[in-house]
Amino acid sequence: MKMATITAALVKELREASGAGMMDCKKALQENDGNVEAAMDWLRTKGIAKADKKAGRTAAEGLISVKSEGNEGVVVELNSETDFVARNDDFQSLVTGVAGAAMGTDGSVDAVLAADLGDKTVDGAIKDAIGTIGENMNLRRSAKLSVGSGVVASYVHNAVATDLGKLGVLVGIETTGDAAAAQAIGRQIAMHIAATNPLSISPDDLDQDVVERERAIFSEQAAASGKPANIIEKMVEGRINKFYGEVCLLKQAFVINPDLTVEAALKEAEKEIGAPAKITTMVRFALGEGVEKEESDFAAEVAAAAKG
């Protein structure tokens, strides 16, 4: 009897229905001649599909992990339901492993989930952890930065372990100079980004819709002063320049030395680097930002758990 062809579409259908890992779904389909319903039952009997019951629960806690090597770096956010799980050694090892696996990909979530992590995929490892630890988890987002020549520096704020915490930053610095010196200033700038959360690197790459919205507000405020049009124009430009200093990385006062802007601090660092240096890319992940957390009655949860 000819065995049914196990297509990617079948695997995807079973994965979405069961919450099991891709390799587990493929094996279940192979064992059941491509029959999705029978494969679902097979997964359930093996205890692999139990994560499905947890898939709808909000996962807004967890950890950020960063990893940088030379001119490349990655940052990933793996969410869990509770902060308690984020303090679990196995969960921390999993997040670190996911970041390591992400280094060999383009950094997209789909690519990271499909990457190898030990003897399974990242997706399979996460599903296994859901079944073992008993909480919903998901790889919410990931990013990879690279520069042609230079370094990608990283920083994790309030790290709970090496390169693990609740806020992670990567910053790419293009330079042909000394890599160690570039890493040193890069780490300081990453710390600055963690503290200030700039909207862009420079005014040139700031979203122009944001600029025009601010300009309209400043114009209306200045017009209320009753001053002549040429004075109002100068007032508005002054406010726009101040706005750039608040939200554009290069124009911000450097948190480590507020007497300098970040741009000036990087220029100073070029003496140690031995060549021109330019910030070309950055990314900042803060745990759970944008996730709407569910409010719960903790006492009621404990009471329910006590009743079994």
C-alpha positions in Angstrom: 0.0 0.0 0.0 1.4 3.4 -1.0 2.0 5.8 1.9 0.2 9.2 1.7 2.4 12.2 0.8 2.9 14.3 3.9 2.7 17.9 2.7 3.7 21.1 4.5 0.0 22.2 4.4 -1.0 19.0 6.3 1.7 19.5 8.9 0.6 23.2 9.3 -3.0 22.2 9.7 -2.2 19.6 12.4 0.2 22.0 14.1 -2.5 24.7 14.3 -5.1 22.3 15.6 -2.9 20.6 18.2 -0.3 23.1 19.3 2.3 20.4 18.9 5.7 20.9 17.3 6.3 20.6 13.6 8.4 17.4 13.8 5.8 15.8 16.1 3.0 16.7 13.7 5.0 15.2 10.7 5.6 12.0 12.6 1.9 11.7 13.7 0.8 12.1 10.1 3.3 9.5 8.9 2.1 7.1 11.5 -1.5 7.7 10.4 -1.2 7.8 6.6 -1.8 11.5 6.4 -5.2 11.4 8.3 -5.3 14.6 10.3 -8.0 13.5 12.8 -6.2 10.2 13.4 -3.0 12.0 13.8 -4.6 14.4 16.3 -5.7 11.4 18.4 -2.2 9.9 18.1 -0.7 13.1 19.5 -3.3 13.2 22.3 -2.5 9.6 23.3 1.2 10.5 23.4 0.4 13.5 25.6 2.0 15.8 23.0 -1.2 17.8 22.2 -1.8 18.9 25.8 -0.2 22.3 25.1 -3.3 23.1 23.0 -5.3 23.8 26.2 -2.9 26.5 27.1 -2.5 28.2 23.7 -5.2 30.7 24.4 -3.8 32.1 27.6 -2.0 35.5 27.6 1.7 35.2 27.7 3.1 38.7 28.6 5.9 37.8 31.0 9.1 36.0 30.1 12.6 37.2 29.1 14.5 39.0 26.4 17.8 37.5 25.3 20.5 39.1 23.2 23.5 37.7 21.5 26.2 39.4 19.4 29.3 38.1 17.6 31.4 40.5 15.6 29.3 42.3 13.1 26.1 40.5 13.8 23.6 40.3 16.7 20.2 39.0 17.5 17.5 39.8 20.1 14.6 37.6 20.9 11.5 37.8 23.2 10.1 34.6 24.6 7.0 35.1 26.6 5.5 33.1 29.4 2.3 33.6 31.5 4.0 34.4 34.8 7.2 36.0 36.0 7.7 32.9 38.2 8.4 30.8 35.1 10.9 33.5 33.9 13.0 32.7 37.0 13.1 29.0 36.1 16.5 27.8 35.1 15.1 25.6 32.3 13.1 28.5 30.8 16.3 30.7 31.0 18.3 28.0 29.2 15.6 27.8 26.6 15.6 31.5 25.9 19.4 31.6 25.6 19.2 28.6 23.2 16.6 30.3 21.1 18.9 33.4 20.8 21.8 31.2 19.8 19.7 29.4 17.2 18.5 32.7 15.8 22.1 33.7 14.9 22.0 31.3 12.0 18.8 32.7 10.5 17.6 36.0 9.0 16.1 36.9 12.3 12.4 36.6 11.4 10.1 34.7 13.8 9.3 32.0 11.3 12.9 31.4 10.5 13.9 31.2 14.2 11.0 28.8 15.0 12.2 26.5 12.2 15.9 26.7 13.2 17.5 23.7 14.9 17.9 23.6 18.7 19.5 20.4 19.8 17.6 17.4 18.3 14.5 19.4 17.4 13.4 22.8 16.1 13.0 25.9 18.2 9.2 25.5 17.7 9.3 21.9 19.0 11.5 22.9 22.0 9.0 25.6 23.0 6.1 23.2 22.7 7.9 20.7 24.8 8.6 23.3 27.4 4.9 24.3 27.4 4.0 20.6 28.2 6.7 20.3 30.9 6.4 23.6 32.6 2.6 23.9 32.2 2.3 27.5 30.9 1.6 29.0 27.5 4.8 30.4 25.9 5.5 32.0 22.6 8.3 33.5 20.6 6.7 36.9 20.2 9.3 38.6 18.2 13.0 38.5 17.1 15.4 40.7 15.2 18.8 40.4 13.7 21.2 43.3 13.0 24.4 43.2 10.9 26.9 45.7 9.6 29.2 45.4 6.6 32.3 46.2 8.6 32.3 47.1 12.3 30.5 45.7 15.3 27.1 45.0 16.7 27.1 45.8 20.4 24.5 44.6 23.0 23.2 45.5 26.4 20.6 43.9 28.7 19.2 46.0 31.5 18.8 44.4 35.0 20.1 41.1 33.7 18.9 38.0 35.6 21.6 36.0 33.9 24.2 36.5 31.2 22.5 38.3 28.2 19.0 37.7 29.8 16.7 40.3 31.2 13.5 42.3 30.6 15.0 44.9 28.3 17.5 44.2 25.5 19.3 46.5 23.0 21.4 46.0 19.9 23.3 48.8 18.1 25.3 48.5 14.9 28.4 50.7 14.4 30.0 50.8 11.0 33.8 51.3 11.2 37.0 49.9 9.8 38.8 50.7 13.1 39.6 48.8 16.3 36.7 46.4 17.0 37.3 46.4 20.8 37.1 50.2 21.1 34.0 50.2 18.9 32.4 47.6 21.1 33.2 49.7 24.2 31.4 52.8 22.9 28.7 50.6 21.3 27.8 49.1 24.7 27.6 52.5 26.3 25.4 53.7 23.5 23.2 50.6 23.9 22.9 51.5 27.5 21.8 55.0 26.5 19.2 53.5 24.1 17.8 51.4 26.9 17.4 54.5 29.1 16.0 56.9 26.5 14.2 54.8 23.9 14.8 57.1 20.9 12.4 57.0 18.0 15.2 57.2 15.4 18.9 57.4 14.9 18.8 60.9 13.3 16.3 63.5 12.2 16.7 62.2 8.6 15.2 58.8 9.4 12.5 60.1 11.8 9.0 59.3 10.6 7.9 62.5 8.8 4.3 62.1 9.9 5.5 62.4 13.5 7.5 65.5 12.6 4.6 67.2 10.8 2.2 66.4 13.7 4.6 68.1 16.2 5.1 71.0 13.8 1.4 71.6 13.6 1.1 71.6 17.4 4.0 74.0 17.8 2.7 76.2 15.1 -0.7 76.5 16.7 0.9 77.2 20.1 3.2 79.9 18.6 0.4 81.5 16.7 -1.4 82.1 19.9 1.4 84.3 21.1 0.3 87.0 18.6 3.9 87.5 17.4 4.8 88.3 13.7 4.9 85.5 11.2 8.7 85.5 10.8 9.2 85.3 14.6 6.6 82.5 14.8 8.5 80.6 12.1 11.7 80.8 14.1 9.9 79.7 17.3 8.5 76.7 15.5 12.0 75.7 14.1 13.4 76.1 17.6 10.8 73.8 19.1 11.4 71.2 16.3 15.1 71.2 16.9 14.4 70.7 20.6 12.1 67.8 19.7 14.9 66.3 17.7 17.1 66.5 20.7 14.5 64.6 22.7 13.7 61.7 20.3 16.7 61.3 17.9 19.6 59.2 19.2 22.4 61.3 17.8 21.0 64.5 19.0 20.2 63.3 22.6 22.4 64.3 25.5 24.5 61.2 26.2 23.4 59.7 29.5 26.9 58.7 30.5 28.2 62.3 29.8 25.3 64.8 29.5 27.8 67.5 28.4 28.0 65.7 25.0 25.4 64.5 22.6 25.6 60.9 21.5 26.9 62.1 18.1 29.7 64.1 19.9 30.5 61.1 22.2 30.9 58.8 19.2 33.1 61.4 17.5 35.3 61.5 20.6 35.5 57.7 20.6 36.9 57.7 17.1 40.2 58.7 18.7 40.3 55.3 20.3 38.7 53.4 17.4 41.3 54.9 15.0 38.8 55.4 12.2 35.4 57.1 11.5 32.5 55.4 13.1 28.8 55.6 12.3 25.7 54.3 14.0 23.7 52.6 11.2 21.1 50.5 13.0 19.5 49.8 16.4 16.8 47.8 18.0 15.3 47.9 21.5 13.0 45.2 23.0 11.2 45.8 26.3 9.4 42.8 27.6 5.7 42.7 26.9 5.4 46.1 25.4 2.2 46.3 23.4 0.8 43.2 25.0 -2.6 43.6 26.7 -2.3 41.6 29.9 -5.3 39.9 31.4 -6.3 40.9 34.8 -6.8 38.0 37.2 -7.9 37.3 40.7 -4.8 35.7 42.1 -6.6 34.5 45.3 -9.3 32.9 43.3 -6.7 31.1 41.1 -5.0 29.7 44.2 -8.3 28.6 45.6 -9.2 26.9 42.3 -5.8 25.2 42.2 -6.3 23.9 45.8 -9.6 22.3 44.8 -7.7 20.3 42.1 
